[in-house]
Amino acid sequence: MSPKHQATIPNDVVAAAGLTAGDELRVEADGPGRVVLVRVDDPIIEFAGALTGVYGPGYLERLREEWD
């Protein structure tokens, strides 16, 4: 650990964990001398497009007309 509390993660560990550059990580303490990095998943990306086909054609337009 550096004086700035930085650590280097070996490439093979990063690859085995399935992490890629740009991943957001949450750091958690898991007891004395143990730190766990957890990837933070973006729920928008995870669920984007999940409701495709649920609403029929024209549904959004009809809904907007109700607002007028």
C-alpha positions in Angstrom: 0.0 0.0 0.0 1.4 3.4 -1.0 1.5 6.4 1.4 -1.6 7.7 -0.4 -3.5 4.4 0.5 -3.3 3.2 -3.1 -2.8 -0.4 -4.2 -2.2 -2.1 -7.5 -4.4 -5.0 -8.6 -2.5 -7.6 -10.7 -3.8 -8.1 -14.2 -4.6 -11.8 -13.7 -6.8 -10.9 -10.7 -8.6 -8.2 -12.6 -9.2 -10.6 -15.5 -10.4 -13.4 -13.2 -12.9 -11.0 -11.5 -14.2 -10.0 -14.9 -13.4 -6.3 -14.3 -12.7 -3.9 -17.1 -11.4 -0.3 -17.3 -14.1 2.1 -16.4 -15.9 -0.2 -14.0 -17.1 1.6 -10.8 -16.0 -0.3 -7.7 -17.3 0.0 -4.1 -14.7 -0.7 -1.4 -15.9 -2.6 1.7 -14.0 -3.6 4.8 -14.5 -7.3 5.6 -12.6 -7.7 8.8 -9.1 -6.9 9.9 -6.7 -6.9 7.0 -9.4 -7.8 4.4 -10.8 -5.4 1.8 -13.4 -6.4 -0.8 -13.9 -4.6 -4.1 -17.5 -4.9 -5.5 -18.5 -3.8 -9.0 -21.4 -1.3 -8.8 -23.8 -2.2 -11.5 -25.8 0.6 -13.2 -29.5 -0.3 -12.9 -30.3 1.9 -15.9 -28.0 -0.2 -18.1 -29.1 -3.4 -16.5 -32.8 -2.8 -17.2 -32.8 -0.6 -20.3 -35.1 -2.1 -22.9 -36.6 -4.6 -20.4 -40.1 -3.5 -21.3 -39.8 -3.6 -25.0 -43.0 -4.8 -26.6 -45.0 -4.5 -23.4 -46.9 -1.4 -24.6 -48.6 -1.6 -27.9 -48.2 0.9 -30.8 -49.6 4.3 -30.1 -49.8 3.8 -26.3 -47.5 6.6 -25.5 -49.2 9.0 -27.9 -52.7 8.2 -26.4 -51.2 8.7 -22.9 -49.8 12.1 -23.8 -53.2 13.1 -25.3 -54.8 12.6 -21.8 -52.5 15.3 -20.4 -54.0 17.9 -22.7 
